[in-house]
Amino acid sequence: MSERTNGSAPSRVRGDRGDTMLMTTVLISFLLVASWALISASQQWSARRDVQAAASAASRAAAQVTSEEIRGGVVVIDPTLAAERAATVLSASGYSGGVTDIDGLTVTVTATGPVVYAFPSPGFPGSLTAEANSSAVRG
């Protein structure tokens, strides 16, 4: 225990020296790791949003039929034209992927894009994949 002399502040107990430095070092290390994880997670979230937007745009483009695809008043999606339209949008966006399924008037597109981290980190994915569906409608 510390003892007071003449109303002054308590004297240090032997062995307390350096505890503040150790606690400060641990706290700063924790804050750096937490900041690094937060920044990496936010960059991953942003990349996921961008890849999903590209997949959605490509699926909408693939589902937009041309006059050649309307035969006798019936809409038939041409897989080749749909794949070309999706590929055009994805390549313009800087992503890879394409049409994975055409079911009637519904087109499914998958897009894959890289995640660029400010601080590369193990355990975080280097690329992300998103899928989107769009349907061709009349009107």
VOPAGU-2260 file (C-alpha; in pm, 1 decimal, decimal comma):
REM VOPAGU-2260
SITE   aa  ch    i         X         Y         Z
SITE  MET   A    0       0,0       0,0       0,0
SITE  SER   A    1     105,2     350,5     -55,6
SITE  GLU   A    2     132,4     588,5     228,3
SITE  ARG   A    3      80,7     961,4     242,8
SITE  THR   A    4     328,1    1198,6     384,4
SITE  ASN   A    5     237,8    1552,8     474,8
SITE  GLY   A    6     -81,1    1556,1     261,6
SITE  SER   A    7     101,5    1486,5     -64,2
SITE  ALA   A    8      -7,2    1241,0    -334,5
SITE  PRO   A    9      50,5     871,8    -263,7
SITE  SER   A   10     395,5     745,8    -348,6
SITE  ARG   A   11     436,3     476,0    -614,0
SITE  VAL   A   12     452,7     118,7    -505,6
SITE  ARG   A   13     757,5     -60,4    -626,8
SITE  GLY   A   14     682,1    -251,6    -952,7
SITE  ASP   A   15     418,7      -7,9   -1090,8
SITE  ARG   A   16     669,7     162,4   -1313,8
SITE  GLY   A   17     606,3     109,0   -1687,6
SITE  ASP   A   18     248,5     -18,0   -1656,4
SITE  THR   A   19     110,0     284,7   -1836,4
SITE  MET   A   20     348,4     234,0   -2127,2
SITE  LEU   A   21     243,5    -131,9   -2159,8
SITE  MET   A   22    -128,3     -49,6   -2149,5
SITE  THR   A   23     -81,0     229,6   -2403,4
SITE  THR   A   24     107,9      -2,0   -2639,4
SITE  VAL   A   25    -163,1    -268,3   -2616,0
SITE  LEU   A   26    -437,9      -9,4   -2671,0
SITE  ILE   A   27    -267,0     144,2   -2974,5
SITE  SER   A   28    -205,2    -202,1   -3122,2
SITE  PHE   A   29    -570,8    -291,3   -3074,3
SITE  LEU   A   30    -685,7      35,6   -3234,4
SITE  LEU   A   31    -456,1     -18,5   -3535,3
SITE  VAL   A   32    -584,9    -372,7   -3593,7
SITE  ALA   A   33    -946,2    -258,9   -3554,4
SITE  SER   A   34    -892,9      29,3   -3798,4
SITE  TRP   A   35    -725,1    -202,2   -4050,0
SITE  ALA   A   36   -1015,5    -450,7   -4030,4
SITE  LEU   A   37   -1275,4    -174,4   -4060,7
SITE  ILE   A   38   -1108,0     -20,6   -4365,5
SITE  SER   A   39   -1069,8    -361,5   -4535,4
SITE  ALA   A   40   -1430,9    -455,4   -4461,3
SITE  SER   A   41   -1560,0    -126,3   -4599,2
SITE  GLN   A   42   -1354,9    -169,8   -4917,9
SITE  GLN   A   43   -1494,9    -520,9   -4956,7
SITE  TRP   A   44   -1849,8    -392,7   -4904,0
SITE  SER   A   45   -1796,8    -121,9   -5165,4
SITE  ALA   A   46   -1657,4    -373,5   -5416,5
SITE  ARG   A   47   -1952,7    -607,4   -5350,6
SITE  ARG   A   48   -2195,0    -322,6   -5418,1
SITE  ASP   A   49   -2016,1    -234,9   -5744,6
SITE  VAL   A   50   -2007,6    -596,0   -5869,1
SITE  GLN   A   51   -2376,6    -637,8   -5785,7
SITE  ALA   A   52   -2459,9    -317,2   -5973,9
SITE  ALA   A   53   -2264,7    -439,5   -6278,6
SITE  ALA   A   54   -2442,7    -777,3   -6268,4
SITE  SER   A   55   -2780,6    -602,5   -6244,1
SITE  ALA   A   56   -2701,7    -369,9   -6534,3
SITE  ALA   A   57   -2578,8    -660,1   -6747,3
SITE  SER   A   58   -2890,3    -866,9   -6673,6
SITE  ARG   A   59   -3115,4    -574,4   -6766,5
SITE  ALA   A   60   -2923,0    -526,3   -7091,5
SITE  ALA   A   61   -2940,5    -898,4   -7170,2
SITE  ALA   A   62   -3316,6    -901,6   -7115,0
SITE  GLN   A   63   -3379,0    -608,2   -7350,3
SITE  VAL   A   64   -3500,1    -773,9   -7664,8
SITE  THR   A   65   -3454,2    -636,3   -8014,3
SITE  SER   A   66   -3706,7    -637,8   -8296,5
SITE  GLU   A   67   -3541,7    -954,1   -8433,4
SITE  GLU   A   68   -3634,1   -1136,3   -8112,2
SITE  ILE   A   69   -4005,7   -1061,8   -8142,7
SITE  ARG   A   70   -4149,3   -1326,2   -8372,4
SITE  GLY   A   71   -4514,7   -1304,0   -8452,8
SITE  GLY   A   72   -4586,6   -1095,2   -8143,8
SITE  VAL   A   73   -4408,2   -1346,3   -7918,1
SITE  VAL   A   74   -4088,3   -1247,2   -7739,1
SITE  VAL   A   75   -3811,4   -1504,4   -7761,1
SITE  ILE   A   76   -3476,1   -1414,9   -7605,8
SITE  ASP   A   77   -3188,6   -1514,3   -7832,9
SITE  PRO   A   78   -2913,5   -1658,8   -7607,5
SITE  THR   A   79   -2634,4   -1535,1   -7835,9
SITE  LEU   A   80   -2762,8   -1177,1   -7847,4
SITE  ALA   A   81   -2833,2   -1178,2   -7472,7
SITE  ALA   A   82   -2479,1   -1299,7   -7400,8
SITE  GLU   A   83   -2334,2   -1028,8   -7627,4
SITE  ARG   A   84   -2536,5    -754,3   -7457,5
SITE  ALA   A   85   -2434,7    -876,6   -7110,0
SITE  ALA   A   86   -2068,4    -910,0   -7209,9
SITE  THR   A   87   -2066,8    -555,0   -7347,4
SITE  VAL   A   88   -2193,4    -410,1   -7019,9
SITE  LEU   A   89   -1962,4    -622,8   -6803,3
SITE  SER   A   90   -1650,0    -547,1   -7006,2
SITE  ALA   A   91   -1731,5    -174,6   -7005,9
SITE  SER   A   92   -1758,5    -196,2   -6627,2
SITE  GLY   A   93   -1427,3    -380,6   -6596,4
SITE  TYR   A   94   -1574,6    -708,5   -6472,1
SITE  SER   A   95   -1590,9   -1059,8   -6611,4
SITE  GLY   A   96   -1881,5   -1299,2   -6629,8
SITE  GLY   A   97   -2178,3   -1359,3   -6852,7
SITE  VAL   A   98   -2522,8   -1506,8   -6895,4
SITE  THR   A   99   -2555,1   -1823,4   -6689,6
SITE  ASP   A  100   -2920,2   -1907,6   -6755,8
SITE  ILE   A  101   -3214,0   -1808,7   -6972,4
SITE  ASP   A  102   -3544,0   -1942,7   -6846,0
SITE  GLY   A  103   -3826,5   -1823,3   -7067,5
SITE  LEU   A  104   -3810,1   -1444,6   -7043,9
SITE  THR   A  105   -3580,9   -1435,1   -6738,3
SITE  VAL   A  106   -3208,5   -1386,8   -6786,1
SITE  THR   A  107   -2955,4   -1464,9   -6510,9
SITE  VAL   A  108   -2613,0   -1298,5   -6523,8
SITE  THR   A  109   -2311,3   -1365,2   -6303,4
SITE  ALA   A  110   -2035,2   -1104,3   -6265,0
SITE  THR   A  111   -1695,4   -1136,5   -6099,3
SITE  GLY   A  112   -1467,2    -850,3   -6002,1
SITE  PRO   A  113   -1154,3    -788,0   -5797,6
SITE  VAL   A  114   -1138,4    -627,6   -5455,2
SITE  VAL   A  115    -859,7    -372,4   -5421,0
SITE  TYR   A  116    -753,6    -327,0   -5059,2
SITE  ALA   A  117    -554,2     -31,8   -4928,3
SITE  PHE   A  118    -391,6    -273,5   -4683,4
SITE  PRO   A  119    -382,3    -628,5   -4825,1
SITE  SER   A  120    -504,0    -866,0   -4562,3
SITE  PRO   A  121    -512,4   -1241,1   -4522,1
SITE  GLY   A  122    -857,9   -1388,8   -4490,1
SITE  PHE   A  123   -1031,6   -1129,5   -4706,7
SITE  PRO   A  124   -1131,4   -1244,4   -5059,1
SITE  GLY   A  125    -941,9   -1113,1   -5360,1
SITE  SER   A  126   -1249,7   -1120,1   -5584,4
SITE  LEU   A  127   -1626,5   -1121,7   -5546,5
SITE  THR   A  128   -1906,4   -1273,5   -5751,6
SITE  ALA   A  129   -2261,9   -1144,8   -5781,2
SITE  GLU   A  130   -2568,3   -1273,4   -5960,4
SITE  ALA   A  131   -2869,6   -1083,5   -6092,3
SITE  ASN   A  132   -3192,5   -1172,3   -6273,3
SITE  SER   A  133   -3400,9    -963,5   -6511,9
SITE  SER   A  134   -3711,9   -1039,8   -6709,1
SITE  ALA   A  135   -3814,6    -916,8   -7050,4
SITE  VAL   A  136   -4157,7    -759,6   -7036,3
SITE  ARG   A  137   -4383,4    -614,8   -7300,0
SITE  GLY   A  138   -4486,7    -256,0   -7275,3
